[in-house]
Amino acid sequence: MFLAGVANATLIWSGVFAAAPQAFLLLFGGLFGTAGIALLGLLMLATWCALGLLLAALTRRALECRS
């Protein structure tokens, strides 16, 4: 239940509910229920984490090249 709450908060914070077409969210939620919405949130959270790690790696590499 806690992970579902975190996933839903991530969806709202990242603006997925505003950016994604409503039909997609209804279809995803209809097929998988609350677990589907939670899964979508966890996928979004994983995406943000991966982008953060990529940005950190690129920044570190750029700083190493400067020195």
Summary of the structure (lengths in Angstrom):
residues: 67
radius of gyration: 15.9
end to end distance: 47.6
largest distance: 53.5
contacts: 166
relative contact order: 0.15
helix: 93%
strand: 0%
